[in-house]
Amino acid sequence: MISRSADHLVVEAAGIGYKVFVPRHPAGDEVLLHTHHVVREDAQLLFGFETREELALFEMLISVSGVGPKAALAILSVSRPADVAAAISAGDAATLAKAPGVGKKTAERLIVDLRSKMGRIDIGPDGAEIPDGDEAVTALRTLGYTVAEAQAALRAAPPASKATTEQRLAAALRAR
């Protein structure tokens, strides 16, 4: 990486510097980014992501009418990918509308267009999926939570290795 700015990095590849817009700056100077290239009449833009799942979510967001790359990047810059997926699955327009340039109507359009597609991408907290077969996930599903909502709620709970299912459920329910 050559330099950082508020919304982009300049990375070097084969002696050429590329300006890459990112939702968050990666740690360290050596980066591996999964990119999306946008070609317009007036510009060519690169958008970079640390994981393939984050790139897949970005591409799903820009597939919605009225949501461009800058709005999708804004959504991913204010929330982690797992939280964005959980908000869409839960129909939480307020969380999506926190991003600059994303209003209530756009957030609702994202929910309508993408809610059924959220199960197609595998996004867990910081890339680590809470297994669907986890007892706490199953219990929350019985209470009416979707898989994404259950996993989002359980991020506030201690891991299965450090707490009982009941303790994890109590923490998840308190967090929601």
C-alpha positions in Angstrom: 0.0 0.0 0.0 1.3 3.4 -0.9 -1.1 5.7 0.9 -4.4 6.0 2.8 -7.1 8.6 2.6 -10.5 8.9 4.4 -12.4 6.7 1.9 -9.7 5.0 -0.2 -6.3 3.4 -0.4 -3.6 3.7 -3.1 -2.2 0.2 -3.6 0.7 -0.8 -5.8 0.5 -3.8 -8.1 3.2 -4.5 -10.6 4.7 -1.0 -10.2 1.4 0.8 -10.8 -0.6 2.6 -8.2 -4.4 2.0 -8.1 -6.9 4.1 -6.1 -9.2 1.7 -4.4 -12.3 2.8 -2.5 -12.8 0.8 0.7 -15.4 0.7 3.5 -12.8 0.3 6.2 -9.0 0.5 6.1 -7.3 -2.9 6.5 -4.6 -3.2 9.2 -1.0 -3.3 8.0 0.7 -2.1 4.8 0.3 -5.4 2.8 -3.2 -5.9 1.7 -5.1 -8.5 -0.3 -8.3 -7.0 -1.6 -11.2 -8.5 -3.5 -12.2 -5.8 -6.0 -15.2 -4.7 -8.0 -14.4 -2.6 -11.1 -17.0 0.0 -12.2 -16.7 1.4 -15.7 -18.6 4.6 -16.5 -18.5 7.1 -19.3 -16.7 9.6 -17.1 -14.7 7.3 -14.7 -13.3 3.9 -13.9 -13.5 3.1 -10.2 -12.2 0.2 -8.1 -13.9 -0.9 -4.9 -11.9 -3.2 -2.6 -13.0 -5.6 0.2 -11.1 -7.8 2.6 -13.3 -10.8 2.1 -15.2 -12.4 -0.8 -18.3 -12.4 1.3 -18.1 -8.6 1.8 -17.6 -8.3 -2.0 -20.7 -10.5 -2.6 -22.8 -8.4 -0.3 -21.6 -5.2 -2.0 -22.6 -6.7 -5.4 -26.0 -7.6 -4.0 -26.5 -4.1 -2.7 -25.7 -2.5 -6.0 -28.0 -4.8 -7.8 -30.9 -3.0 -6.2 -32.4 -0.2 -8.4 -31.3 3.2 -7.1 -28.4 1.9 -5.0 -25.0 2.8 -6.5 -21.5 1.8 -5.5 -21.0 4.9 -3.3 -24.3 4.2 -1.3 -23.4 0.5 -1.0 -19.9 1.4 0.2 -21.4 3.9 2.7 -23.7 1.1 4.1 -20.7 -1.3 4.5 -18.6 1.5 6.1 -21.0 2.1 9.0 -21.9 -1.6 9.8 -20.1 -4.9 9.6 -21.3 -7.1 6.7 -22.9 -9.6 9.1 -24.9 -6.7 10.7 -26.0 -5.4 7.3 -27.2 -8.9 6.3 -29.0 -9.3 9.7 -30.6 -5.9 9.3 -31.9 -6.8 5.8 -33.1 -10.2 7.0 -34.9 -8.6 10.0 -36.4 -5.8 8.0 -34.5 -3.2 10.0 -34.6 -0.1 7.8 -33.4 2.2 10.5 -30.0 0.4 10.7 -29.5 0.6 7.0 -30.6 4.3 6.9 -27.7 5.2 9.3 -25.4 5.3 6.3 -24.8 8.7 4.7 -26.9 9.1 1.6 -29.2 6.2 2.3 -32.7 7.3 3.2 -35.7 5.4 4.6 -37.1 4.6 1.1 -33.8 3.2 -0.2 -33.4 1.1 3.0 -36.9 -0.3 2.5 -36.2 -1.1 -1.1 -33.0 -2.9 -0.1 -35.1 -5.0 2.4 -37.8 -5.8 -0.2 -35.4 -6.7 -2.9 -32.7 -8.6 -0.9 -34.5 -10.2 2.1 -35.0 -13.5 0.3 -31.4 -13.5 -1.0 -29.6 -13.1 2.3 -29.4 -16.9 2.9 -27.3 -17.2 -0.3 -24.2 -15.6 1.1 -22.4 -16.9 4.1 -21.5 -13.9 6.4 -20.9 -14.5 10.0 -19.4 -12.2 12.7 -16.0 -11.1 11.4 -16.2 -13.9 8.8 -16.8 -16.7 11.4 -20.2 -18.3 11.1 -22.1 -19.4 14.1 -23.2 -22.9 13.0 -26.9 -23.3 12.1 -27.0 -26.5 14.2 -25.9 -24.6 17.4 -28.4 -25.3 20.2 -28.8 -21.6 20.9 -29.5 -20.8 17.2 -32.0 -23.6 17.2 -33.7 -22.2 20.3 -33.9 -18.7 18.8 -35.3 -20.1 15.5 -38.0 -21.8 17.6 -38.9 -18.4 19.0 -39.3 -17.1 15.5 -35.9 -15.7 14.7 -34.4 -16.2 11.2 -30.9 -17.8 11.0 -29.4 -14.3 10.4 -31.3 -12.7 13.3 -30.3 -15.6 15.6 -26.7 -15.3 14.7 -26.7 -11.5 15.0 -28.3 -11.8 18.5 -25.7 -14.4 19.6 -22.8 -12.2 18.7 -23.5 -10.4 22.0 -23.4 -13.7 23.9 -20.3 -15.5 25.2 -19.0 -18.3 22.9 -20.4 -21.9 23.3 -17.0 -23.0 24.8 -17.4 -20.5 27.7 -21.1 -20.6 28.6 -24.1 -22.9 28.7 -26.8 -22.7 26.1 -29.1 -21.1 28.6 -26.6 -18.3 29.5 -26.0 -17.7 25.8 -29.8 -17.5 25.1 -30.3 -15.0 28.0 -27.5 -12.8 26.7 -28.9 -12.9 23.1 -32.4 -12.1 24.3 -31.1 -9.2 26.4 -29.2 -7.8 23.4 -32.3 -7.8 21.2 
